[in-house]
Structures are given as C-alpha cells and as structure tokens.
Amino acid sequence: MSPACFELHRQIDGLIYRFERHTGPHGRVGFKRTDGEHWIFRHERLGWIAGHWDSDEVFGRPWDQAQVQPEAAPPEGIWVSRKGPKSYVYELIYL
C-alpha cells in the first residue's frame, strides 16, 4: 500500500515540506510538494528522485543507494538534496 502523503524534515533547521500523491505530466503518478511545483517521482533509470519530469536533472535522492526502492512510493529514511551550491539532509517520513 502506497502512502497518500509524506513529509521531508530538513535536519539542519527542522523545516518540513509536505508532499501529496498527484498525477503529473503524461499521466504518471508522483508526489507534489504542497507549496509549489516540486516533485518526487520514480525515474525509469534513477529510481526515486526529486527532479523535473522531462529531464535527468536531479535535485534530491535517497542517501542509501544500495537499498531496494519500493515501486509504489519513495523510500523512508535519509534523503540528500542540492540547491545551487548548497546541500541539505532530510528525513522522509510517511504520514
């Protein structure tokens, strides 16, 4: 069973981003951040990522690349992201 939503908790300052299941471009299901056009979805080659639907540009991904990633939802646990020259560590938590 896939969760309907989850949160990313930023470790450095406690900021929380909430994501909800939505249908994205081309009818594919992903998770959209509630405050903007930021998506986490399953990329056919890269697995679960935060990124753009129509490119291979990645803004975030699970830290433990060796873990098996479920098909229906991104894996819980530690995620890392980059925004320009900055990097952040998050914990993905199902609600």
C-alpha positions as a printed Julia matrix, in Angstrom:
95×3 Matrix{Float64}:
  0.0    0.0     0.0
  1.4    3.36   -1.01
  1.04   6.36    1.28
 -1.09   9.3     0.13
  1.42  11.75    1.56
  4.74  12.11    3.34
  6.99  14.8     4.75
 10.62  15.72    4.28
 12.12  17.05    7.54
 15.25  19.15    6.97
 17.81  18.14    9.57
 19.71  21.42    9.94
 16.73  23.58   10.99
 13.59  21.42   11.26
 11.88  22.87    8.18
  9.16  20.5     6.94
  7.94  20.03    3.38
  4.77  18.02    2.78
  4.2   16.01   -0.4
  0.9   14.54   -1.64
  0.19  11.95   -4.32
 -0.78  13.58   -7.64
 -0.88  12.72  -11.3
  1.87  14.58  -13.1
  2.64  15.19  -16.74
  1.95  12.37  -19.17
 -0.39  10.71  -16.64
  2.41   9.47  -14.4
  1.88   9.36  -10.64
  4.27  11.17   -8.34
  4.28  13.22   -5.17
  3.92  17.0    -5.43
  5.04  19.4    -2.73
  2.04  21.26   -1.31
  3.64  24.7    -1.69
  4.76  24.6    -5.32
  5.77  22.69   -8.42
  8.35  20.44   -6.77
  8.02  16.72   -7.45
  9.34  13.4    -6.21
  8.73  10.6    -8.69
 10.14   7.3    -9.88
 12.57   7.83  -12.77
 12.9    4.81  -15.06
 16.71   4.64  -14.71
 17.47   6.52  -11.5
 14.74   5.25   -9.17
 13.02   7.71   -6.83
 14.27  11.28   -7.24
 13.3   14.88   -6.66
 13.59  16.42  -10.09
 12.0   17.55  -13.33
  9.7   15.18  -15.2
 11.19  15.78  -18.63
 14.9   15.78  -17.87
 17.51  13.83  -15.98
 18.23  16.77  -13.67
 18.16  15.55  -10.06
 17.66  17.83   -7.06
 17.42  15.13   -4.41
 17.5   11.39   -3.86
 17.71   8.74   -1.13
 21.11   8.67    0.57
 21.38   4.86    0.74
 21.58   3.96   -2.94
 22.12   0.28   -2.11
 18.7   -0.14   -0.52
 15.9   -1.66   -2.54
 13.48   1.07   -3.57
  9.79   0.2    -3.48
  7.82   0.73   -6.7
  4.78   2.49   -5.21
  6.4    5.21   -3.08
  9.79   6.71   -2.29
 11.74   5.0     0.49
 11.56   6.35    4.02
 14.8    7.46    5.6
 17.59   9.86    4.79
 17.49  11.9     1.57
 20.01  14.44    0.3
 19.39  17.41   -1.95
 21.24  20.17   -3.67
 20.1   23.67   -4.49
 22.75  25.62   -6.33
 25.92  25.43   -4.22
 24.04  24.24   -1.1
 23.26  20.69    0.04
 20.73  19.58    2.64
 19.93  16.39    4.53
 16.3   15.41    5.07
 14.39  12.55    6.63
 11.44  11.27    4.6
  8.6   10.18    6.89
  5.29   8.62    5.79
  2.18  10.12    7.39
